[in-house]
Each structure stands twice: as C-alpha cells, then as structure tokens.
Amino acid sequence: MERIADWPEEAKEELMQSIADIEAKHLGLYRLSDEERAGVLKGLEQADRGEFVADEVMRDYFNKYRA
C-alpha cells in the first residue's frame, strides 16, 4: 500500500475504479457516475411525459440482439 503513493495519477484512478467494481460485485452496491445519473433522470422525465418507444420498435430491437 505504501508504494501506491508513488504511482501516477492515472494508475491511482484505475485502482479506485477497480476497488469500486469489487465492492459492487461483492456487496451489491453500485454508484452511478454523473453521466449515468443524468441519463436515468432524463429517462424518468421522458416517462413522466409519456414518451415511450413503440412496442414494435422494442420487439425488433430485442429480436435483433437476442442471443
């Protein structure tokens, strides 16, 4: 752990992301990034306005990407 202080900033950030991923995997916690949070809020606002994708579009999407 003492060596981490000498790591480049990019490596420290990567370590922190790895720690967050491990925590989420084992503890069931997931913290949204600011970008993810904005996307969720945008989707909720669209739903509140009744803006949904047509059923046919979603069916075609799932059929296209279904394994």
A tleap script that builds the chain and sets N, CA, C and O, in Angstrom:
source leaprc.protein.ff14SB
mol = sequence {
  NMET GLU ARG ILE ALA ASP TRP PRO GLU GLU
  ALA LYS GLU GLU LEU MET GLN SER ILE ALA
  ASP ILE GLU ALA LYS HIE LEU GLY LEU TYR
  ARG LEU SER ASP GLU GLU ARG ALA GLY VAL
  LEU LYS GLY LEU GLU GLN ALA ASP ARG GLY
  GLU PHE VAL ALA ASP GLU VAL MET ARG ASP
  TYR PHE ASN LYS TYR ARG CALA
}
set mol.1.N position { 0.817 -1.190 0.000 }
set mol.1.CA position { 0.000 0.000 0.000 }
set mol.1.C position { 0.869 1.267 0.000 }
set mol.1.O position { 0.484 2.284 -0.577 }
set mol.2.N position { 2.011 1.207 0.630 }
set mol.2.CA position { 2.867 2.393 0.679 }
set mol.2.C position { 3.346 2.795 -0.715 }
set mol.2.O position { 3.559 3.979 -0.978 }
set mol.3.N position { 3.517 1.823 -1.605 }
set mol.3.CA position { 4.016 2.108 -2.955 }
set mol.3.C position { 3.005 2.904 -3.783 }
set mol.3.O position { 3.384 3.605 -4.722 }
set mol.4.N position { 1.733 2.795 -3.439 }
set mol.4.CA position { 0.695 3.472 -4.216 }
set mol.4.C position { 0.940 4.978 -4.266 }
set mol.4.O position { 0.622 5.621 -5.266 }
set mol.5.N position { 1.489 5.534 -3.221 }
set mol.5.CA position { 1.747 6.981 -3.179 }
set mol.5.C position { 2.648 7.428 -4.324 }
set mol.5.O position { 2.570 8.577 -4.760 }
set mol.6.N position { 3.494 6.542 -4.811 }
set mol.6.CA position { 4.412 6.876 -5.899 }
set mol.6.C position { 3.847 6.581 -7.285 }
set mol.6.O position { 4.508 6.850 -8.287 }
set mol.7.N position { 2.629 6.028 -7.357 }
set mol.7.CA position { 2.032 5.705 -8.640 }
set mol.7.C position { 1.596 6.972 -9.365 }
set mol.7.O position { 1.303 7.985 -8.730 }
set mol.8.N position { 1.552 6.917 -10.688 }
set mol.8.CA position { 0.999 8.047 -11.449 }
set mol.8.C position { -0.500 8.191 -11.148 }
set mol.8.O position { -1.152 7.220 -10.763 }
set mol.9.N position { -1.037 9.388 -11.322 }
set mol.9.CA position { -2.454 9.649 -11.031 }
set mol.9.C position { -3.367 8.703 -11.796 }
set mol.9.O position { -4.356 8.215 -11.248 }
set mol.10.N position { -3.045 8.443 -13.049 }
set mol.10.CA position { -3.886 7.560 -13.864 }
set mol.10.C position { -3.984 6.172 -13.245 }
set mol.10.O position { -5.055 5.565 -13.244 }
set mol.11.N position { -2.879 5.672 -12.724 }
set mol.11.CA position { -2.869 4.353 -12.086 }
set mol.11.C position { -3.680 4.371 -10.795 }
set mol.11.O position { -4.377 3.404 -10.488 }
set mol.12.N position { -3.597 5.452 -10.048 }
set mol.12.CA position { -4.385 5.573 -8.808 }
set mol.12.C position { -5.874 5.591 -9.121 }
set mol.12.O position { -6.668 4.970 -8.414 }
set mol.13.N position { -6.255 6.300 -10.177 }
set mol.13.CA position { -7.670 6.349 -10.576 }
set mol.13.C position { -8.158 4.965 -11.006 }
set mol.13.O position { -9.281 4.569 -10.694 }
set mol.14.N position { -7.303 4.237 -11.724 }
set mol.14.CA position { -7.652 2.878 -12.145 }
set mol.14.C position { -7.839 1.976 -10.941 }
set mol.14.O position { -8.762 1.163 -10.909 }
set mol.15.N position { -6.968 2.114 -9.950 }
set mol.15.CA position { -7.089 1.341 -8.719 }
set mol.15.C position { -8.411 1.642 -8.020 }
set mol.15.O position { -9.094 0.725 -7.562 }
set mol.16.N position { -8.774 2.913 -7.935 }
set mol.16.CA position { -10.019 3.294 -7.269 }
set mol.16.C position { -11.225 2.717 -8.006 }
set mol.16.O position { -12.189 2.286 -7.372 }
set mol.17.N position { -11.180 2.704 -9.331 }
set mol.17.CA position { -12.282 2.123 -10.096 }
set mol.17.C position { -12.359 0.624 -9.861 }
set mol.17.O position { -13.451 0.066 -9.752 }
set mol.18.N position { -11.211 -0.027 -9.781 }
set mol.18.CA position { -11.187 -1.470 -9.506 }
set mol.18.C position { -11.774 -1.767 -8.141 }
set mol.18.O position { -12.526 -2.729 -7.979 }
set mol.19.N position { -11.439 -0.955 -7.170 }
set mol.19.CA position { -11.986 -1.135 -5.818 }
set mol.19.C position { -13.504 -0.971 -5.835 }
set mol.19.O position { -14.224 -1.752 -5.214 }
set mol.20.N position { -13.984 0.040 -6.543 }
set mol.20.CA position { -15.429 0.269 -6.633 }
set mol.20.C position { -16.125 -0.908 -7.321 }
set mol.20.O position { -17.211 -1.312 -6.904 }
set mol.21.N position { -15.511 -1.458 -8.365 }
set mol.21.CA position { -16.086 -2.607 -9.068 }
set mol.21.C position { -16.155 -3.833 -8.169 }
set mol.21.O position { -17.160 -4.544 -8.160 }
set mol.22.N position { -15.090 -4.082 -7.412 }
set mol.22.CA position { -15.055 -5.226 -6.494 }
set mol.22.C position { -16.108 -5.050 -5.406 }
set mol.22.O position { -16.818 -5.996 -5.067 }
set mol.23.N position { -16.208 -3.856 -4.868 }
set mol.23.CA position { -17.202 -3.571 -3.835 }
set mol.23.C position { -18.613 -3.825 -4.365 }
set mol.23.O position { -19.431 -4.455 -3.695 }
set mol.24.N position { -18.888 -3.333 -5.565 }
set mol.24.CA position { -20.215 -3.518 -6.146 }
set mol.24.C position { -20.518 -4.994 -6.362 }
set mol.24.O position { -21.629 -5.452 -6.094 }
set mol.25.N position { -19.537 -5.730 -6.842 }
set mol.25.CA position { -19.721 -7.154 -7.115 }
set mol.25.C position { -20.030 -7.933 -5.843 }
set mol.25.O position { -20.908 -8.797 -5.834 }
set mol.26.N position { -19.318 -7.629 -4.785 }
set mol.26.CA position { -19.443 -8.432 -3.572 }
set mol.26.C position { -20.434 -7.885 -2.557 }
set mol.26.O position { -20.938 -8.636 -1.722 }
set mol.27.N position { -20.716 -6.613 -2.613 }
set mol.27.CA position { -21.623 -6.020 -1.632 }
set mol.27.C position { -22.941 -5.572 -2.247 }
set mol.27.O position { -23.837 -5.107 -1.543 }
set mol.28.N position { -23.054 -5.714 -3.561 }
set mol.28.CA position { -24.300 -5.352 -4.223 }
set mol.28.C position { -24.524 -3.860 -4.338 }
set mol.28.O position { -25.645 -3.426 -4.606 }
set mol.29.N position { -23.490 -3.070 -4.143 }
set mol.29.CA position { -23.619 -1.625 -4.249 }
set mol.29.C position { -23.111 -1.163 -5.601 }
set mol.29.O position { -22.110 -1.669 -6.108 }
set mol.30.N position { -23.798 -0.211 -6.172 }
set mol.30.CA position { -23.320 0.383 -7.414 }
set mol.30.C position { -23.597 1.867 -7.347 }
set mol.30.O position { -24.723 2.295 -7.092 }
set mol.31.N position { -22.582 2.627 -7.573 }
set mol.31.CA position { -22.735 4.080 -7.545 }
set mol.31.C position { -22.731 4.594 -8.975 }
set mol.31.O position { -21.795 4.357 -9.738 }
set mol.32.N position { -23.792 5.298 -9.316 }
set mol.32.CA position { -23.898 5.867 -10.651 }
set mol.32.C position { -22.877 6.974 -10.851 }
set mol.32.O position { -22.590 7.755 -9.944 }
set mol.33.N position { -22.340 7.021 -12.055 }
set mol.33.CA position { -21.494 8.159 -12.410 }
set mol.33.C position { -22.425 9.340 -12.672 }
set mol.33.O position { -23.636 9.159 -12.799 }
set mol.34.N position { -21.874 10.530 -12.752 }
set mol.34.CA position { -22.696 11.702 -13.050 }
set mol.34.C position { -23.402 11.543 -14.392 }
set mol.34.O position { -24.557 11.939 -14.545 }
set mol.35.N position { -22.699 10.960 -15.364 }
set mol.35.CA position { -23.278 10.748 -16.696 }
set mol.35.C position { -24.430 9.734 -16.637 }
set mol.35.O position { -25.470 9.933 -17.265 }
set mol.36.N position { -24.238 8.657 -15.883 }
set mol.36.CA position { -25.297 7.660 -15.744 }
set mol.36.C position { -26.504 8.246 -15.022 }
set mol.36.O position { -27.647 8.012 -15.415 }
set mol.37.N position { -26.242 9.008 -13.967 }
set mol.37.CA position { -27.330 9.621 -13.197 }
set mol.37.C position { -28.143 10.564 -14.084 }
set mol.37.O position { -29.372 10.584 -14.010 }
set mol.38.N position { -27.458 11.342 -14.919 }
set mol.38.CA position { -28.147 12.262 -15.830 }
set mol.38.C position { -29.010 11.476 -16.815 }
set mol.38.O position { -30.126 11.890 -17.125 }
set mol.39.N position { -28.505 10.352 -17.306 }
set mol.39.CA position { -29.279 9.529 -18.226 }
set mol.39.C position { -30.521 8.950 -17.588 }
set mol.39.O position { -31.584 8.916 -18.208 }
set mol.40.N position { -30.394 8.493 -16.349 }
set mol.40.CA position { -31.546 7.950 -15.624 }
set mol.40.C position { -32.589 9.044 -15.416 }
set mol.40.O position { -33.778 8.825 -15.649 }
set mol.41.N position { -32.151 10.207 -14.982 }
set mol.41.CA position { -33.089 11.310 -14.754 }
set mol.41.C position { -33.789 11.722 -16.044 }
set mol.41.O position { -34.984 12.016 -16.039 }
set mol.42.N position { -33.050 11.744 -17.142 }
set mol.42.CA position { -33.642 12.075 -18.438 }
set mol.42.C position { -34.720 11.055 -18.795 }
set mol.42.O position { -35.804 11.424 -19.246 }
set mol.43.N position { -34.424 9.785 -18.594 }
set mol.43.CA position { -35.401 8.740 -18.884 }
set mol.43.C position { -36.640 8.846 -18.019 }
set mol.43.O position { -37.752 8.643 -18.506 }
set mol.44.N position { -36.469 9.159 -16.747 }
set mol.44.CA position { -37.616 9.322 -15.855 }
set mol.44.C position { -38.477 10.510 -16.283 }
set mol.44.O position { -39.706 10.443 -16.234 }
set mol.45.N position { -37.828 11.591 -16.699 }
set mol.45.CA position { -38.572 12.758 -17.175 }
set mol.45.C position { -39.366 12.411 -18.437 }
set mol.45.O position { -40.512 12.835 -18.587 }
set mol.46.N position { -38.761 11.646 -19.335 }
set mol.46.CA position { -39.465 11.220 -20.548 }
set mol.46.C position { -40.665 10.350 -20.189 }
set mol.46.O position { -41.740 10.502 -20.769 }
set mol.47.N position { -40.486 9.448 -19.243 }
set mol.47.CA position { -41.585 8.581 -18.820 }
set mol.47.C position { -42.716 9.402 -18.204 }
set mol.47.O position { -43.892 9.138 -18.452 }
set mol.48.N position { -42.350 10.398 -17.400 }
set mol.48.CA position { -43.367 11.271 -16.798 }
set mol.48.C position { -44.194 11.980 -17.864 }
set mol.48.O position { -45.380 12.245 -17.666 }
set mol.49.N position { -43.560 12.286 -18.998 }
set mol.49.CA position { -44.267 12.954 -20.099 }
set mol.49.C position { -44.981 11.956 -21.004 }
set mol.49.O position { -45.651 12.350 -21.959 }
set mol.50.N position { -44.843 10.674 -20.708 }
set mol.50.CA position { -45.495 9.654 -21.514 }
set mol.50.C position { -44.769 9.337 -22.803 }
set mol.50.O position { -45.363 8.793 -23.733 }
set mol.51.N position { -43.490 9.672 -22.869 }
set mol.51.CA position { -42.694 9.431 -24.072 }
set mol.51.C position { -42.047 8.054 -23.979 }
set mol.51.O position { -41.076 7.854 -23.251 }
set mol.52.N position { -42.607 7.111 -24.732 }
set mol.52.CA position { -42.092 5.748 -24.728 }
set mol.52.C position { -41.813 5.301 -26.154 }
set mol.52.O position { -42.413 5.804 -27.104 }
set mol.53.N position { -40.909 4.364 -26.289 }
set mol.53.CA position { -40.615 3.769 -27.592 }
set mol.53.C position { -41.768 2.814 -27.931 }
set mol.53.O position { -42.278 2.114 -27.056 }
set mol.54.N position { -42.167 2.793 -29.186 }
set mol.54.CA position { -43.263 1.919 -29.614 }
set mol.54.C position { -42.910 0.454 -29.365 }
set mol.54.O position { -41.750 0.056 -29.476 }
set mol.55.N position { -43.918 -0.338 -29.028 }
set mol.55.CA position { -43.713 -1.761 -28.753 }
set mol.55.C position { -43.033 -2.463 -29.924 }
set mol.55.O position { -42.169 -3.316 -29.720 }
set mol.56.N position { -43.416 -2.111 -31.142 }
set mol.56.CA position { -42.844 -2.758 -32.322 }
set mol.56.C position { -41.342 -2.486 -32.422 }
set mol.56.O position { -40.572 -3.372 -32.790 }
set mol.57.N position { -40.933 -1.275 -32.097 }
set mol.57.CA position { -39.517 -0.905 -32.153 }
set mol.57.C position { -38.730 -1.719 -31.127 }
set mol.57.O position { -37.650 -2.229 -31.429 }
set mol.58.N position { -39.269 -1.838 -29.928 }
set mol.58.CA position { -38.585 -2.617 -28.893 }
set mol.58.C position { -38.537 -4.094 -29.256 }
set mol.58.O position { -37.519 -4.751 -29.035 }
set mol.59.N position { -39.629 -4.629 -29.813 }
set mol.59.CA position { -39.642 -6.035 -30.219 }
set mol.59.C position { -38.567 -6.286 -31.270 }
set mol.59.O position { -37.814 -7.256 -31.179 }
set mol.60.N position { -38.497 -5.402 -32.275 }
set mol.60.CA position { -37.486 -5.549 -33.320 }
set mol.60.C position { -36.075 -5.468 -32.743 }
set mol.60.O position { -35.190 -6.225 -33.142 }
set mol.61.N position { -35.871 -4.547 -31.803 }
set mol.61.CA position { -34.547 -4.386 -31.172 }
set mol.61.C position { -34.156 -5.685 -30.461 }
set mol.61.O position { -33.055 -6.199 -30.661 }
set mol.62.N position { -35.059 -6.209 -29.632 }
set mol.62.CA position { -34.734 -7.420 -28.873 }
set mol.62.C position { -34.544 -8.614 -29.800 }
set mol.62.O position { -33.664 -9.443 -29.565 }
set mol.63.N position { -35.348 -8.711 -30.840 }
set mol.63.CA position { -35.183 -9.812 -31.797 }
set mol.63.C position { -33.829 -9.727 -32.503 }
set mol.63.O position { -33.199 -10.749 -32.776 }
set mol.64.N position { -33.393 -8.519 -32.792 }
set mol.64.CA position { -32.122 -8.337 -33.487 }
set mol.64.C position { -30.941 -8.750 -32.606 }
set mol.64.O position { -29.991 -9.358 -33.098 }
set mol.65.N position { -30.989 -8.427 -31.316 }
set mol.65.CA position { -29.835 -8.637 -30.444 }
set mol.65.C position { -29.984 -9.847 -29.514 }
set mol.65.O position { -29.106 -10.112 -28.693 }
set mol.66.N position { -31.074 -10.563 -29.640 }
set mol.66.CA position { -31.272 -11.738 -28.796 }
set mol.66.C position { -30.278 -12.816 -29.186 }
set mol.66.O position { -30.072 -13.084 -30.369 }
set mol.67.N position { -29.677 -13.420 -28.208 }
set mol.67.CA position { -28.654 -14.460 -28.480 }
set mol.67.C position { -29.286 -15.759 -28.881 }
set mol.67.O position { -28.582 -16.734 -29.143 }
savepdb mol mol.pdb
quit
